[in-house]
Amino acid sequence: MPDSATSHLLPVFARVDLGFERGEGAWLISTNGERYLDFTSGVAVNALGHCHPHLVAALQEQATRLWHMSNLFKSPDGDRLAARLCEQSFADFVFFCNSGAEAMECAIKVARRYHAARGKPERFRLVTFEGAFHGRTLGTLAATGSAKYLEGFGPPLDGFDQVAHGDIEAVKKAIGPNTAGILIEPVQGEGGVRSAPNAFFKALRELCDQHGMLLIFDEVQTGMGRTGDLFAYKRLGVTPDIMPLAKALGGGFPIGACLTTAEAASGMTPGSHGSTFGGNPLAIAAANAVLDVMLKPGFFDHVQKMSLLLKQKLASVVDRYPHVLSEVRGEGLLVGVKAVVPSGDLVNALRDQKLLTVGAGDNVVRFLAPLIVSEAEIAESVQCLERACVALSGQVQKAAG
């Protein structure tokens, strides 16, 4: 395997010097044979763990039948997946694409086109929130609004008005004659596993209804079971008009989707949007297999049980190491531990203990266990955290002395 000095991969990732050759459930096996408990889940992608037998069988079977045929023709399996997603949600229509950023781009276009079709093309702006992360395309970077992601890419795309997260008065002030809708994550993942009270989301829904705007819930990370239900909006008791999905939708196979009501999608006509690879038969097979597993009775009961167990055990470690950790936050198995030490130091210390986690904003480390995680694996992850805290405690004391 080439090292960083000889790799021809574009150097846009700060990659750890660690590679893996296979995975089994919640575990990854490195190229030197060491086992790591994977609580990154491919950054909330491998919801069913690695090499889930039902997903493997579905992809193997599809690979012998059809790989690609383009969206010039009907897709019976794609129609079935869209119908299942609509049956399980508020949506009437689904657009399939390849990633979360693409799903977000579709959502933005649907919202703008909705108003243009009603003779109000000037209504193209979206209210967004500080700490958000919506993707890496130029459009979704502008929606994210973070200077560190925008630097060096020229003027950001116009049309986004960012306000403080959870501040309903700031939202009201941002709404004007050009506002098309409101875009928000039910839980900010990259932003530090931050959420707002349910009342805030209900107020956003009321504002949208009052001003004829569309409410977009970015469920790229929170959707497909990560917060303890198939979609996070169900736990909020607030229904959006548009909902981008990706990450866990294919269980590791790239696929994104933009779900929308018929009303919100009324401006989308033939030729108004498209994708060469969107709805690829392999991706559709993977996503249908993911739904097969997630919709079985008891699946989300297990996720909620593991969530409670993990958060309780993590809180116990926080109590014992207040100079290393300060808080546990999150919903379902989208769990964040806010660190006192630099979060990168905690991620490194956990990796030294053979537990893989991923950082986030607000000095938080995310514990993104696969949704099929066991009680024994939860217990092992907490033991890894405890050992990491012991190691970091020694470093803190050494620095203070």
Sequence and secondary structure as in RCSB ss.txt:
>XXXX:A:sequence
MPDSATSHLLPVFARVDLGFERGEGAWLISTNGERYLDFTSGVAVNALGHCHPHLVAALQEQATRLWHMSNLFKS
PDGDRLAARLCEQSFADFVFFCNSGAEAMECAIKVARRYHAARGKPERFRLVTFEGAFHGRTLGTLAATGSAKYL
EGFGPPLDGFDQVAHGDIEAVKKAIGPNTAGILIEPVQGEGGVRSAPNAFFKALRELCDQHGMLLIFDEVQTGMG
RTGDLFAYKRLGVTPDIMPLAKALGGGFPIGACLTTAEAASGMTPGSHGSTFGGNPLAIAAANAVLDVMLKPGFF
DHVQKMSLLLKQKLASVVDRYPHVLSEVRGEGLLVGVKAVVPSGDLVNALRDQKLLTVGAGDNVVRFLAPLIVSE
AEIAESVQCLERACVALSGQVQKAAG
>XXXX:A:secstr
   TTT  S S S   S  EEEEEBTEEEETTS EEEESSHHHHT TT BS HHHHHHHHHHHTT S   TTS  
HHHHHHHHHHHHTSS SEEEEESSHHHHHHHHHHHHHHHHHTTT TT  EEEEETT    SSHHHHHHH  HHHH
TTS S  S EEEE TT HHHHHHH  TTEEEEEE SSBTTTTSB   HHHHHHHHHHHHHHT EEEE  TTTTTT
TTSSSSTHHHHT   SEEEE GGGGTTS  EEEEE TTGGGG  TTSS  SSTT HHHHHHHHHHHHHHTSTTHH
HHHHHHHHHHHHHHHHHHHH TTTEEEEEEETTEEEEEESS HHHHHHHHHHTTEE EEETTTEEEE   TT  H
HHHHHHHHHHHHHHHHHHHHHHHHH 
